[in-house]
Each structure stands twice: as structure tokens, then as C-alpha cells.
Amino acid sequence: MVPSLFGRLLGGRGPSLLLAMGIGLTLGTLAIDRAAALPPPASTAPAEAKGPVYEHAAVRQLVAFVEAAAAEIERRGEKAFPDLRRRGGRWFQGERYVFVTDPQARLLVYPPDSGSEGASILVDQDFGGKPIGRMLVERAGEADGRGWVHYQWRRPNPHDRRPVWKSTYVVRAQLPSGASVLVGSGLYEPPMEKAFVVDEVEAAAVLLQQQGRAAFPQLRDRRGRFFYNDTYVFVDTLEGVELVNPAFAEVEGRNILQLRDAEGRPMVRDYLQLARERGSGWTRYLWPQPDHSSLPVRKHTYVRQVVLPNGEILVVGSGLYEP
């Protein structure tokens, strides 16, 4: 059994006072990254994307790889499919390959197992129960026609059958005939990107704007898009009550406004203030990783203010842990 959040925070470290909850705990240094914080938006709606910036070369290369494959398919149509299947060619080398489906997630090109072509993956799930086929279709169906899906999968290696985290980039493309297809490729055990975190927080903000608190079950769902690897979405009131935290459910419903780090800095108060004053931005502090050891780890967290349909203002956030 995984220890409770507060038990893990207390383990082996000197306690600081959590006034609002009467519980001693220790966190680490918090610092608001003012340089990384976004300028205040015109409204609390998620800002319109201008294209993500990826910090890791492997991620940038994968995006370029998929975009190039989509361009090839748009130019040549189905005549490009044999080249996509050719092992050792440009599009299929080692663990990296391009797959193609129709808009209903029927496989048109799947180089690791061409015998499965023609089958639908719409109801397929990963090893944790994530509906990856549906998620791929949903991401490619969004306004910009592209995006990421994160899930657990096996490498195309008969000697390594363990499930690992995989991040797949998918793009909607159009054949010369006018038919639409989905083109994608993924990275096994990818580096975490701040752009991934921003993407999920912005999507959660849109969901909250549309559905209000009725969106909470989707944000809590460990089998949905908002919980993967060590990343999850949380939601707070401006008064500091944690409403959603799928990784540490014992925090939900508690006022954590006075939660302090080891140096006595109120991390929650600071990131709520950041969201109120600037609309969105990044903070840094120490926090336990879900399902890991009791020691807090440096975490970079992105927060955003969002207005619900009833006018209620909440703060939604997510973060990544330093390796």
C-alpha cells in the first residue's frame, strides 16, 4: 500500500506547520519562475496556441518525422503506403515507424504487424486501461488536427515485452482523393516536456469552461488523458481548497492554502497568487511522485486560472518532475 501523502512528506524529514490542517509536513524550496510565466491573458480562457516549443531533440525529431510522413501521404496518397512498411527504409527503422489509420481508427498501415491491417483499434486499450484508439481519433479530430497521446505499450522487440510509457504524435492528413487519414508515430520512454504539461492543463481548462464541476470525474480518471506517467491535473479554489487530485485523493476537500515548504514559503498561496495576477505561469517546488518513494522531488508546475459556466473561478494545474 502506498503511504498517504502526508505520511510520505513526513518520512525522515523535519516537519513544517500546515496551519489550516493541523498536520506537520515537509516540502522543499518553492520559487516562482517569473521569466517563464506567461503575460496576463485578455481573459481567463486558455490562450490560443502558436505552436509548442519542445526542449528535447528526440521529441522535435519525432514531430518532424510525422509531419514529413503526413506530407508524403498527402502528396502520393496510398502509393506511399508500401514505402512506409519497408523495414530499414526511411519510415521504419528499429523501434521507429509510421502508422496510418482511417478516421474510424481502422489500421491502413502498421509496419510492426502488417497482418493486423484492416482491423479497427478504436476500442483498443493500453495496459492501464486507457482507450488509446479513441484518444488518437479525438486528438487528430481537434481543431489543429494534431496532438499527443500518452499511454503504456510494449516495444516491437520480442526480447523486451514489458509495458513502458509511450508518447505518440498523431496528425490528420488528406489523401489526393480527399479522404482523411490519421498519421502517427511514437517514442518509448520519452523525456517529459513542459509542452506536454501545458497541453493537458489547457485541455482541462477548456473542459472546465464547458462542463464546470461536472468535469471533475474526467480529470480524476487514471485511465483518461489527464493522468499519465507521473503527471496529473489538480484543481484548487482561489481560497486554497483542493478539489481534484487523482494522485493524492486524501488531499481533496482540504484547505491547503498554508501548505509550506522546508523554508517556510507557502507554495499553494504563491501559485494561486500567480494564477490570479498573471492568468497562468510556472512554479517550482518539491513534491512526492505518485507511487514512488516518500522523498519529495523537484517539480515544475504550470497553473492557469479558469472561469466556469456559473462564473466560479478555479485554478487548474499540472507538473513534471526533474529526473
Residue pairs with C-beta under 8 A, 6 or more apart in sequence:
2 8
2 291
3 11
3 294
4 248
4 250
5 248
5 250
5 251
5 288
6 23
6 25
6 250
7 294
8 288
8 293
8 294
9 25
9 26
9 27
9 288
9 294
9 296
10 24
10 25
10 26
11 294
11 295
12 294
12 295
13 26
13 262
13 295
14 26
14 262
15 24
15 25
15 26
16 24
16 25
16 26
16 27
16 260
16 261
16 262
16 264
17 24
17 258
17 260
18 24
18 25
18 256
18 258
18 259
18 260
19 258
20 240
20 254
20 255
20 256
20 257
20 258
20 259
21 254
21 255
21 256
21 258
25 259
26 261
26 262
26 296
27 259
27 260
27 261
27 262
27 267
27 285
27 286
27 287
27 296
28 261
28 262
28 285
28 286
28 287
28 296
28 298
29 261
29 262
29 263
29 265
29 284
29 285
29 286
30 261
30 263
30 265
30 267
30 270
30 283
30 284
30 285
30 286
31 283
31 284
31 285
32 270
32 271
32 274
32 281
32 282
32 283
32 284
33 281
33 282
33 283
33 284
33 300
34 281
36 281
36 282
37 274
37 278
37 280
37 281
37 282
38 47
38 278
38 279
38 280
38 281
39 278
39 279
40 277
40 278
40 279
41 47
41 279
41 280
43 307
44 279
44 304
44 305
44 306
44 307
44 313
45 205
45 209
45 306
45 307
46 202
46 205
46 206
46 304
46 306
47 202
47 280
49 144
49 202
52 193
52 195
52 198
52 199
53 195
54 60
54 63
54 193
54 195
55 191
55 193
55 194
55 195
56 190
56 191
56 193
58 187
58 190
58 191
59 167
59 187
59 190
59 191
59 193
62 96
62 169
62 185
62 186
62 187
63 169
65 96
65 98
65 185
66 98
66 169
66 170
66 171
66 183
66 184
66 185
67 171
69 84
69 91
69 98
69 183
69 185
70 171
70 173
70 183
71 173
72 80
72 83
73 80
73 100
73 173
73 175
73 181
73 183
74 173
74 174
74 175
74 176
75 176
76 176
77 175
77 176
77 177
78 108
78 175
81 100
81 108
81 109
83 89
83 90
83 91
84 91
84 92
84 97
84 98
84 100
84 109
84 111
85 92
85 109
85 111
85 114
86 92
87 93
87 111
91 97
91 98
91 111
92 98
92 111
95 155
95 156
95 157
95 188
96 185
97 111
97 112
97 156
97 185
98 109
98 111
98 183
98 184
98 185
99 107
99 109
99 110
99 111
99 183
99 184
99 185
100 107
100 108
100 109
100 110
100 181
100 182
100 183
100 184
101 107
101 108
101 121
101 136
101 181
101 182
102 108
102 179
102 180
102 181
102 182
103 137
103 140
103 141
103 180
103 181
103 182
104 120
104 122
104 137
105 120
105 121
105 122
105 124
105 133
105 134
105 136
105 137
105 182
106 118
106 119
106 120
106 121
106 122
107 116
107 117
107 118
107 119
107 120
107 121
108 117
108 181
109 117
110 116
110 117
112 156
120 133
121 132
121 133
121 136
122 133
122 134
122 137
123 131
123 133
123 134
124 131
124 132
124 133
125 131
125 132
125 223
126 132
126 151
126 152
126 153
126 163
127 152
127 153
127 163
128 151
128 152
128 222
128 223
129 222
129 223
130 151
130 152
130 223
130 224
130 225
130 228
131 223
132 149
132 151
132 153
135 149
135 151
135 225
136 149
136 168
136 170
136 182
136 184
137 182
139 146
139 147
139 148
139 149
139 170
140 146
140 147
140 170
140 171
140 172
140 182
141 172
145 171
145 172
146 169
146 170
146 171
146 172
147 169
147 170
147 199
148 167
148 168
148 169
148 170
148 196
148 199
149 167
149 168
149 170
149 225
150 165
150 166
150 167
150 168
150 196
150 225
150 228
150 229
150 231
151 165
151 166
151 168
151 228
152 163
152 164
152 165
152 166
153 163
153 164
153 166
153 186
153 188
154 160
154 161
154 162
154 163
154 164
155 164
155 188
164 188
164 189
165 188
165 189
165 190
165 228
165 229
166 186
166 187
166 188
166 189
166 190
167 186
167 187
167 190
167 196
168 184
168 185
168 186
168 187
169 184
169 185
169 186
170 182
170 183
170 184
171 182
171 183
171 184
172 180
172 181
172 182
172 183
173 180
173 181
173 182
173 183
174 180
174 181
175 181
192 229
192 231
192 320
192 321
193 320
194 282
194 300
194 302
194 320
196 231
196 320
197 231
197 300
197 301
197 302
197 318
197 319
197 320
198 302
200 225
200 226
200 231
200 233
200 318
201 233
201 302
201 303
201 304
201 316
201 317
201 318
202 304
203 225
203 226
204 215
204 219
204 226
204 233
204 235
204 316
204 318
205 304
205 306
205 316
207 215
207 218
207 219
208 215
208 235
208 306
208 308
208 314
208 316
209 306
209 307
209 308
209 309
210 309
211 309
212 308
212 309
212 310
212 312
213 243
213 308
216 235
216 243
216 244
218 224
218 226
219 226
219 233
219 235
219 244
219 246
220 244
220 246
221 227
221 246
222 246
226 232
226 233
226 246
226 318
227 233
227 246
227 247
230 289
230 290
230 292
230 320
230 321
231 318
231 319
231 320
232 245
232 246
232 247
232 290
232 318
233 244
233 246
233 316
233 317
233 318
234 242
234 244
234 245
234 316
234 317
234 318
235 242
235 243
235 244
235 314
235 315
235 316
235 317
236 242
236 243
236 256
236 268
236 272
236 314
236 315
236 317
237 243
237 314
237 315
238 272
238 276
238 313
238 314
238 315
239 255
239 257
240 255
240 256
240 257
240 258
240 268
240 269
240 272
241 253
241 254
241 255
241 256
242 251
242 252
242 253
242 254
242 255
242 256
243 252
243 253
243 314
244 252
245 251
245 252
247 290
248 288
248 290
256 268
257 266
257 268
257 269
257 272
258 266
258 268
258 269
259 266
259 267
259 268
260 266
260 267
261 267
261 285
261 286
262 286
267 283
267 285
270 283
271 283
271 301
271 303
271 315
271 317
272 303
272 315
274 281
274 283
274 303
275 281
275 303
275 304
275 305
275 315
275 317
276 305
279 304
279 305
280 302
280 303
280 304
280 305
281 302
281 303
282 300
282 301
282 302
282 303
283 300
283 301
283 303
284 298
284 299
284 300
284 301
285 298
285 299
285 301
286 296
286 297
286 298
286 299
287 296
287 297
287 299
287 301
287 319
287 321
288 294
288 295
288 296
288 297
289 297
289 321
297 321
297 322
298 321
298 322
299 319
299 320
299 321
299 322
300 319
300 320
300 321
300 322
301 317
301 318
301 319
302 317
302 318
302 319
303 315
303 316
303 317
304 315
304 316
304 317
305 313
305 314
305 315
306 313
306 314
306 315
306 316
307 313
308 314
